[in-house]
Amino acid sequence: MIYRNADATPVEMLPGLIRRTLADGEFMMICEFTLDDGVELPDHSHPHEQVGYLVSGRMRLTIGGETFVLLPGDSYHAPSNVQHSALSVEPSVIVDTFSPPRKDYR
């Protein structure tokens, strides 16, 4: 099955943060997040395992109390139920995969 980015509905999750759910299946989901400069995702956790890839921009990401600066091409893993947060240091695009799929993102 093919999903077109142009068909993905943009959802403003926070001011300056747009999510597009690109594709989902029974066991995983992939989403694109576009962030303006200075967007802060507060500390949170969820039962979904999350792996992601920074396509463009620069992000400060904290996972389990450890902070990293991501550059384009860097990827990360946030295990299930581990606290994590992020701050866009400049306009950025991230692609995240969640397993199992997030029902709230469908």
N, C-alpha and C positions, 0 to 999 in steps of 0.2 A: 504494500500500500504506500502511496506517495502523498505527502502533505506539503502544501505550498505555504511558504512564509507569508505571502500576500493574503492568504485566507485565514491566518491566525488572528484572533481577536485581541487587540491591545487592551490591557486592563491596567489602569493606574492604581497601583497598590499603596503608594505613598506619593506625596508631591515629588515629581522628578524621577519616579521609578515606574517603569512600564514593563509588564510581564506579557509574554506571548507563549501560550502552551502550543508547542510545535507538533508534538506527536505523543500518543500514549498507548500503552498496551496493557495486558493483564498484569505484568510484573514490573514495568518501569515506565517512566515518563521523561520527556525532555522539554525544557523551557528555555526561552531566551529572555534575559533581563537587560534593559537599557536604562542606564543611570546617568542623571546629570551630575555635574561636579558638586561634591559636598553632601550627597545623599547618605544618610545614616540608617542602617538596618539595625534595630536594637537587638540586644542579647536575647536569644530564644533557643528553643530546642524543639524537636519533633521526632516521632518514631520512625521517620523515613531516613534511610541512608541517602546521603547526598554526595555526588561527585560533580565537580565543575571545572570549567576552562575559561580563562580570561581571553576573550577574542581581541579586545582593544581597550586602551585606557590604562588606569592604574588604580588598584584597590588595596585598602588595608583590611585584612581579614584576621579575626581572632577566633580560634577554635580551641575549646578546652583550656582557655586561659593563656594560650600561646599566640602571639601576634606575628603576622607575616605581611610583607608588602608584595603584592602580585603584579607582575609585568606581563604584557601580551605573550601568550603561549604557555604561561604557567597554569598548573591545574592543582586541585586540592580535593580533600576528602573530609567530610563532616560525618562521623559515625552517628548512628541512631542515638537519640536522647542525649547528645553532647551539646552543651551551650556553645553558640557561635554568634558572631556579629560581624558587620562589615561597614566600611566607609569608603565611598568613591572619592579618590584624591583628584580625579579629573573625570570628564565624561567617559563612560565605560560601557562595554557590552560583555555580558557573561552568559555562557550556556551551561545550564545545570541539568543533571539527570537525577531523578528521585526513584527510589525503590523501597516499598511498593509505591505506585502512583499516588499523588496527593489528590484526594477527592475534591478538596477545596480549590484546586487549580484546574479542574475539568470544566 
